[in-house]
Structures are given as C-alpha cells and as structure tokens.
Amino acid sequence: MVFNELTAETHLLNDLTLAILLILSESPLSCSMLLSQLYLEYQLDQDTLTDLQLSHLLNELDELGLIESVSV
C-alpha cells in the first residue's frame, strides 16, 4: 500500500509494482535498465514481464503521480 501525499490517495500495489517503486526510489533508470534489474533481482523473464508490459505499467504509475519521467 502506498499513500501519495500530493493527491491524498492510497494505492494498493502488487509485489512487482512495489519492487519497481523501490528500485526507482534509489535512482532513475531507463525502461530497459529497469527491466534488466528486475530480471536479475527478482528472477523474472520475458514470459513474466515484457518491455511493453513494463512500459504500460510505468505509464500508469506516472498517471497516478507515483513516478515522474526524467531524462536518464
């Protein structure tokens, strides 16, 4: 569960989404770098998470105000 102080909204997240937020809180990463880190740290593969799926998830997190795009 994540509370967004800017919007005063609470979001219930699955384990993968929480892992993404934790990784991105350490440093900004490109989509491909984030995907590689998820594959390594969480033993995920392309059958579990594709680049397109991650991109869609990152867009959703951005729309919710939980992340923001930066140049990497």
Protein Blocks (a to p, Z undefined) as FASTA:
>chain_A
ZZdfklopacdddfklmmmmmmmmmpccdfklmmmmmmmmnopafklocfklmmmmmmmm
mmnopaccddZZ
